[in-house]
């Protein structure tokens, strides 16, 4: 069947099929927050079927949960209740979790952990005409359930108090799979006469976050609504309001591991003391720490823990001739402190030396929340711009520079919109570019019944001339689940992992780790969480907890192929005969593929270089049938390669966006002249 017709047929099939087995899709949690050191009942709600939930998976320690048994464990349900226990030392912030059910492991859910008391919205008692009374500090859990909904809460405050307000709403929906439209919250503070004193829309990306000073003793009202006055019953929020010392950032932003540091809080805590104590962990990377001053402590603030030698910006450095000196390798803590501020740093490089520069300030999906939208420029001694970059990691700029000659150069940092104040801190990291790699995983979860299989795809991104093969392994698999050996050759960027459940495997689920190793380097894969894009597209969001689950019997019990080894000559073709063994009650449509794609867009392809799938000579749309075939062809100039694992997957469409793949055993493909 021609590819266009195949796409159309797939759309028709997926648009009309809703009855097959699906993993539960979490859309919201009520309440959205829980307090440290407490036990609470939480309702997790969403789409598809939550029946048979038996386990809750968390990535980090400090949180445990028991599933509250349903009256009828086999009845279809769109929610499950949990008895959640939060340890006194659980990390403050948003935590990811998944539910394990007999039907599969769920999409990601998110829950805020806070040290402050939790209050729950009281419908009918939180309107602008009759706001719900609250006491500070607290976290209010509510929802903007209908269009034009405005929630109102009243609190008492004293003149001169610094009140910090932060909303957790948009960020706890970022990874939600099938929400389709997301909240864009707006928060405002009114005095007793209804005058607006402060408001914010996008303090932390789409979530409001701000601090205001109370002008006089009295009652004040905080309003919460969607910026477009839209609403949805699944739009939950956690509104944190505190009169305690708070900080959005700390300066310096980067610190060395294991140090005791004095940091300047950016926020209301600075009024209490200009410098606060911080104990820095030994773990490298973006961390969250609490600042302390005597008996006072702040909310967790992000820092970058690095082993680079660190310097601190010294003004004036607004022009190349007064640039600060930056050592290579090294790092610089700085900030764009005023509007139109320019920061210049001079460094020495030798001809053909390659240096990697990277800004850490504001990265989507991380705790970093500087207001800086950074821009980097490399300047030659005569002032010419040799290289520039704006957005590499979210709003953070980065570039790799190869020096054209021995000498001094200048790197300039500025805000793209010429803004600046204390809320614009950053860390500039500079190091000699060395061969390295990162890996990604797609999809983020694997669900297989006893005796069945599914495939994961791993993508390697090589940088700075890295050319070595990468060995990939999966750690912490559930009992009864195995995976094939995989080494991605130097000539390839993608590989296929086939996860197989033994015929006697029992219900179980675990958070796993997929790692790649090569030439002394070990890198952990970042999984792509599948999310819905309006219009039917398949979106992907970097997630943190890939999971594998053994389920009840799958819709597809087995995908059989007549051979598990194929050798192609350049220019030759080979046919893979495929037979699908269905569960007795499963008679819905199936499609076959060796490539991960959706509506014509290719997401992963583990075929050897020069080998393609011939769609016109493949029978992939099985409908309610069970027999098909895949035809592979090697290009006339295909290079020789040995034993590259691929898999034929039978895809079960769950809805217009989601399909679940069941895999054959690994097929080793070689090209040999």
Secondary structure, DSSP 8 states (H G I E B T S, - for coil): --HHHHHHHHHHHHHH---S----EEEEEESSEEETT-EEEEEEEEES--TT--EEEESSTTEEEEE---SSTTS--SEEEEEEEE-TT--SEEEEEEEEETTEE---EEEEEESS-EEE--TTS-BTTB-EE--SSEEEEEE--STT-EEEEEEEE-TT-EEEEEEESSTTTTT-SS--S---EEEEEE-TTS-EEEEES-SBTTB-EEEEE--SSEEEEEEEEETTS---TT-EEEEEEE-S---SEEESSEE-TT-EEEEEEESGGGGT-S-EEEE--S--EEEEEEEEETTEEEEEEEEEE--S-EEE--S--SSGGG-EE--SSEEEEEE--STT-EEEEEEEE-TT-EEEEEEESB-TTSS-B-S--EEEEEE-TTS-EEEEES-SBTTB-EEEEE-SSSEEEEEEEEETTS--STT-EEEEEEEE---EEEEEEESSEEEEETT-EEEEEEEEEEETT----EEEEEES--TTEEE--EEE-TT-SEEEEEEEE-TT--SEEEE-EEEEEETTEEEE-EEEEEEEETTTEEEEEE-S--EEEEESS-SEEEEEES-SEEEE-TT-EEEEEEEEEE-TT--S-EEEESEEEETTEEEEE-S-TTEEE-GGG-B-EEET--EEEEEEEE-TT---EEEEEE--EEEEE-SSS-EEEEE-S-EEEEE--
